[in-house]
């Protein structure tokens, strides 16, 4: 498990740092009204289209927290921040040299920030059945490697490889490419928080961290090499 520090009064993101933030949806529901007030008209209009209340709540909290964190770094008001969106709908800041990525699974949202280069983060809640359902999307070679493992190790290895693959894809902002259906280069085990560049298909300056952000969750972070990783926890009083 990671150690999540209390956020200092003066928050600085150094060029050789990656900041990882944890937000627990189920433990911060009381912040809903305040965070909803930070959203812009486009974001508020999007919430109307969500049919399930829990999806709407998760979106409002997740986007509101993103705004409050960015505002801390930029010394700005959360409501005045402006986003643009790439063709896949990934938000990016207008006119700011700050890179970020986020991932929402269950009651956990992770945010990663860098002032130096693109970052990617992915979190997944470990639940039964997902491996079997997802296996049809990947090439047989990768599945053979996973199926040779004991059942519990197989599930953990699958989630670890999947989060690495997702986080890696987010650094480009283009989503998963067809050739990433092969999990091979993401399966080999790594110690938790041990950075290492992935094979020849990865840019030389990207390193990967395996993370356990919360019980029953697996995550991976991909970002610029040789950076210090600092972990913060968002609370309603931040």
BATORRO-339486 format. One line per field, with one value per residue (C-alpha): x, y, z; residue number from 1; chain; residue in one letter. Coordinates in Angstrom, 1 decimal, decimal comma. Layout:
# residues N
x [X|...] $
y [Y|...] $
z [Z|...] $
seq [NUM|...] $
mol [A|...] $
type [A|...] $
//
This chain:
# residues 238
x [0,0|1,1|1,5|-0,8|0,5|-1,4|-1,4|0,8|-0,5|1,8|1,6|4,4|4,9|8,6|10,0|11,4|8,2|5,0|2,2|-0,4|-3,7|-6,3|-9,9|-12,3|-15,8|-17,6|-15,9|-16,5|-20,1|-20,7|-18,6|-21,0|-22,7|-19,5|-17,8|-20,8|-20,6|-17,1|-18,3|-18,8|-22,1|-20,8|-19,9|-23,3|-25,1|-23,3|-24,5|-28,2|-27,5|-26,4|-29,3|-27,9|-27,6|-24,3|-22,7|-23,8|-22,4|-19,1|-18,7|-19,5|-17,2|-14,4|-14,5|-14,9|-11,9|-9,9|-10,7|-9,8|-6,4|-5,5|-6,5|-4,1|-1,2|-2,2|-3,2|-6,6|-10,2|-11,5|-14,5|-12,5|-10,4|-11,0|-10,6|-10,2|-10,9|-9,0|-11,0|-11,4|-12,8|-9,7|-9,7|-6,6|-6,0|-6,2|-3,0|-1,2|2,0|0,6|-0,1|-2,6|-4,4|-7,2|-8,9|-12,1|-13,0|-15,7|-15,2|-11,7|-10,4|-6,7|-5,2|-1,6|0,2|3,5|4,9|7,4|5,7|2,5|1,5|-1,0|-2,7|-5,2|-6,9|-9,1|-11,1|-10,3|-13,5|-14,3|-15,1|-13,4|-10,5|-12,7|-14,8|-11,8|-9,7|-11,5|-10,1|-6,4|-4,2|-3,9|-0,2|-0,9|-3,8|-1,7|0,8|-1,9|-3,7|-0,5|-0,6|-2,6|-6,1|-5,5|-2,1|-3,7|-6,3|-3,8|-1,3|-4,1|-5,1|-1,5|-0,9|-4,2|-3,6|0,0|-1,3|-4,1|-1,8|0,8|-1,8|-3,0|0,4|-0,3|-3,9|-4,9|-6,4|-5,6|-4,1|-4,9|-1,5|-1,9|-4,3|-1,1|-0,4|3,0|5,2|3,0|2,7|6,2|6,0|7,5|8,0|5,5|6,6|9,7|10,1|11,3|10,9|9,0|10,5|11,4|7,9|7,9|9,5|12,8|11,7|8,6|8,8|6,1|5,1|2,9|0,6|-1,8|-3,8|-6,5|-7,6|-9,1|-7,7|-4,7|-3,2|-0,3|1,3|3,4|5,3|8,7|11,7|13,8|11,0|10,2|6,7|4,7|1,3|-1,5|-5,0|-7,9|-10,2|-13,2|-11,2|-8,3] $
y [0,0|3,5|6,2|9,2|12,4|15,4|18,2|21,2|24,7|25,7|23,0|23,0|20,6|20,4|19,5|16,2|15,2|13,3|13,9|11,2|12,1|9,7|10,5|8,2|8,8|6,9|8,9|12,4|12,4|15,4|17,6|17,1|20,5|22,5|20,6|20,8|24,6|24,5|22,9|24,9|24,8|22,1|19,8|20,5|19,8|16,5|15,4|15,5|12,7|10,2|7,9|6,3|8,6|7,0|7,8|11,4|11,7|10,1|12,4|15,6|14,7|13,5|16,6|18,9|17,5|17,7|21,4|22,0|20,2|22,1|25,3|24,7|24,3|27,2|29,6|30,0|29,5|26,1|27,5|29,7|26,9|26,1|22,8|21,6|18,0|15,7|13,6|10,8|13,3|13,5|16,8|19,1|22,5|25,5|27,6|25,8|23,7|21,1|17,5|15,3|12,0|10,5|7,1|6,2|2,7|1,9|4,2|5,3|8,1|8,6|11,7|12,1|15,4|16,4|19,7|18,1|15,6|13,5|11,1|8,2|6,5|3,6|2,1|-1,0|-2,6|-6,3|-8,3|-11,9|-12,7|-9,8|-11,9|-14,4|-11,7|-9,7|-12,7|-12,8|-9,4|-10,4|-12,6|-16,3|-16,0|-13,6|-15,7|-18,9|-17,2|-16,1|-19,5|-21,2|-19,4|-20,4|-18,9|-16,1|-15,2|-15,2|-12,6|-10,3|-10,6|-9,8|-6,7|-5,6|-6,0|-4,4|-1,2|-0,9|-1,1|1,4|3,8|3,5|4,3|7,4|9,0|9,5|10,6|8,3|5,4|1,7|0,9|-2,5|-3,9|-3,3|-6,3|-8,3|-8,1|-9,8|-6,8|-5,8|-9,2|-9,7|-8,9|-5,8|-4,9|-2,3|1,2|0,0|2,1|0,5|1,5|-1,0|-2,7|-1,3|-0,2|2,4|5,8|5,9|8,5|6,7|4,7|2,6|2,2|-0,6|0,6|-0,7|2,5|0,9|-2,6|-4,5|-2,1|-2,3|0,7|1,7|5,0|5,9|9,1|10,8|8,9|9,6|11,5|11,5|10,2|12,1|10,9|13,1|12,3|14,6|15,3|17,6|20,1|20,3] $
z [0,0|-0,7|1,9|1,2|2,7|4,0|1,4|2,4|2,5|-0,4|-3,2|-5,7|-8,6|-9,4|-12,9|-11,6|-9,7|-10,4|-8,1|-7,6|-5,9|-4,4|-4,1|-2,3|-3,7|-1,0|1,8|0,3|-0,8|1,5|-0,8|-3,8|-3,7|-3,3|-6,1|-8,4|-8,2|-9,7|-13,0|-16,2|-18,2|-20,6|-17,7|-16,0|-19,3|-19,5|-16,1|-17,3|-19,8|-17,1|-16,3|-13,2|-10,2|-9,0|-12,4|-12,2|-8,6|-9,6|-12,6|-10,6|-7,7|-10,1|-12,3|-9,3|-7,5|-10,7|-10,9|-7,2|-7,5|-10,8|-9,1|-6,3|-8,7|-10,9|-8,1|-9,7|-9,0|-9,8|-11,7|-14,0|-15,5|-19,1|-20,8|-24,4|-25,5|-27,9|-30,4|-27,7|-25,2|-23,0|-21,2|-21,4|-19,9|-22,2|-22,0|-19,2|-19,2|-16,8|-17,8|-16,1|-16,3|-14,3|-13,8|-12,1|-10,9|-8,3|-5,3|-6,3|-8,6|-9,2|-10,6|-11,9|-12,6|-14,2|-15,3|-17,6|-19,9|-20,4|-17,7|-17,7|-14,8|-14,6|-11,6|-11,6|-8,9|-8,7|-9,1|-10,2|-13,8|-15,5|-16,6|-18,4|-20,0|-21,2|-22,5|-25,8|-26,7|-26,5|-28,6|-27,7|-26,8|-23,9|-22,6|-22,7|-20,4|-17,9|-18,0|-16,9|-13,6|-10,5|-10,5|-7,8|-9,3|-12,8|-11,8|-10,1|-13,0|-15,5|-13,6|-13,3|-17,0|-17,9|-15,8|-17,2|-20,7|-20,1|-18,3|-21,1|-23,8|-21,9|-22,2|-25,9|-25,4|-28,2|-26,3|-26,8|-30,2|-31,9|-31,3|-27,6|-27,5|-26,9|-23,2|-23,4|-22,7|-19,8|-18,0|-16,6|-12,8|-11,3|-7,6|-6,4|-7,1|-8,9|-12,1|-15,4|-19,0|-21,1|-24,2|-27,6|-28,3|-25,5|-25,6|-23,8|-21,3|-20,0|-16,8|-15,1|-11,5|-10,1|-7,4|-4,8|-4,0|-1,9|-0,8|-3,7|-6,3|-8,6|-10,5|-12,7|-13,4|-16,5|-16,6|-17,3|-16,2|-13,0|-11,3|-7,6|-6,9|-4,3|-3,2|-1,8|-0,5|-1,3|1,6|1,7|3,9|1,5] $
seq [1|2|3|4|5|6|7|8|9|10|11|12|13|14|15|16|17|18|19|20|21|22|23|24|25|26|27|28|29|30|31|32|33|34|35|36|37|38|39|40|41|42|43|44|45|46|47|48|49|50|51|52|53|54|55|56|57|58|59|60|61|62|63|64|65|66|67|68|69|70|71|72|73|74|75|76|77|78|79|80|81|82|83|84|85|86|87|88|89|90|91|92|93|94|95|96|97|98|99|100|101|102|103|104|105|106|107|108|109|110|111|112|113|114|115|116|117|118|119|120|121|122|123|124|125|126|127|128|129|130|131|132|133|134|135|136|137|138|139|140|141|142|143|144|145|146|147|148|149|150|151|152|153|154|155|156|157|158|159|160|161|162|163|164|165|166|167|168|169|170|171|172|173|174|175|176|177|178|179|180|181|182|183|184|185|186|187|188|189|190|191|192|193|194|195|196|197|198|199|200|201|202|203|204|205|206|207|208|209|210|211|212|213|214|215|216|217|218|219|220|221|222|223|224|225|226|227|228|229|230|231|232|233|234|235|236|237|238] $
mol [A|A|A|A|A|A|A|A|A|A|A|A|A|A|A|A|A|A|A|A|A|A|A|A|A|A|A|A|A|A|A|A|A|A|A|A|A|A|A|A|A|A|A|A|A|A|A|A|A|A|A|A|A|A|A|A|A|A|A|A|A|A|A|A|A|A|A|A|A|A|A|A|A|A|A|A|A|A|A|A|A|A|A|A|A|A|A|A|A|A|A|A|A|A|A|A|A|A|A|A|A|A|A|A|A|A|A|A|A|A|A|A|A|A|A|A|A|A|A|A|A|A|A|A|A|A|A|A|A|A|A|A|A|A|A|A|A|A|A|A|A|A|A|A|A|A|A|A|A|A|A|A|A|A|A|A|A|A|A|A|A|A|A|A|A|A|A|A|A|A|A|A|A|A|A|A|A|A|A|A|A|A|A|A|A|A|A|A|A|A|A|A|A|A|A|A|A|A|A|A|A|A|A|A|A|A|A|A|A|A|A|A|A|A|A|A|A|A|A|A|A|A|A|A|A|A|A|A|A|A|A|A|A|A|A|A|A|A] $
type [X|X|X|X|X|X|X|X|X|X|X|X|X|X|X|X|X|X|X|X|X|X|X|X|X|X|X|X|X|X|X|X|X|X|X|X|X|X|X|X|X|X|X|X|X|X|X|X|X|X|X|X|X|X|X|X|X|X|X|X|X|X|X|X|X|X|X|X|X|X|X|X|X|X|X|X|X|X|X|X|X|X|X|X|X|X|X|X|X|X|X|X|X|X|X|X|X|X|X|X|X|X|X|X|X|X|X|X|X|X|X|X|X|X|X|X|X|X|X|X|X|X|X|X|X|X|X|X|X|X|X|X|X|X|X|X|X|X|X|X|X|X|X|X|X|X|X|X|X|X|X|X|X|X|X|X|X|X|X|X|X|X|X|X|X|X|X|X|X|X|X|X|X|X|X|X|X|X|X|X|X|X|X|X|X|X|X|X|X|X|X|X|X|X|X|X|X|X|X|X|X|X|X|X|X|X|X|X|X|X|X|X|X|X|X|X|X|X|X|X|X|X|X|X|X|X|X|X|X|X|X|X|X|X|X|X|X|X] $
//
